[in-house]
Structures are given as C-alpha cells and as structure tokens.
Amino acid sequence: MAVPKRRTSKAKKSSRKSVNMAKSAPALSTCSKCHEPKIPHRVCPNCGHYDGREIIAEEE
C-alpha cells in the first residue's frame, strides 16, 4: 500500500483547494445601443444587439 513519505505542506494543500474557492461575479459592460449592463462578448438580453448589429429581432 502506498504511504506518503512526507507531510503535505499548507501551501501545497491550499493551492490544490483554491480551485474550489468562490469565484467573483462576471464583469459587466454597457450596451452601446440601449446602455443597459450586459456581460462582455454576449448579445444584449435587453435589446438583442451585438457589435452594433441586431442579432435577435425585437418582438412588437
């Protein structure tokens, strides 16, 4: 049976566990068309525009 030769240090243990730490909320940018906050590089959920073009047609 395999047994560790040395004790795992605090730094090694913490760096392994750091992946599971809480991540921050994504940064927000403003839509150039409607000026509402949106996630960068995504279609605006409010107006449906991306990069100055209408991607999702608005329902009337």
N, C-alpha and C positions, 0 to 999 in steps of 0.2 A: 504494500500500500504506500502511495506517495505521501510524504510528510514534508511541509515546508522547512527549509534549513534555517531561515531567519524570519524574524517577526516582520510583518508588513508595516512600513512606516506610516505616520499620519498623512504625510504629503501624498504618498502613493495611493492610500485609501481614499483621500479626499478628491484627488484628481479623477479617480475611477467613478466616484459617486457624483461628480459635478455635472455629468450629462443629464442626470435626472432632476437637477435643480429647476426651480420655476423660471420660465423664460418671460422676458418682458413683452408687452403688447406691441404689435407691429406699428411702425412709424406711419403717420398719416400725412398726405399731401392734399392740396386743394385742387379741385377740378377746374380746368381753365374755362369751361363753358358755364357751369352753374355755381361755381365757387363753394361747393359743399366738400367736406372732408371725405377722402377716399384712400384706399390702400394704393401705394405706388405700383405702376405697371399692371393695373387692373382696369376693367371697364367700370365707369362710374355707376353705382347702383341707383343713383337718383335720376340722371338724365340719359344714361346709356351711351355716352360718348367716350372715345379713347383716342388720344393723339390728334384731337381736332376733327375726328370723323365720327359719324353716327354709326355705331355698331348694332345696337339694339333699338329698333323702332319704338317710339313712344306710342302708347295706346291712347286714343282720343275718345 
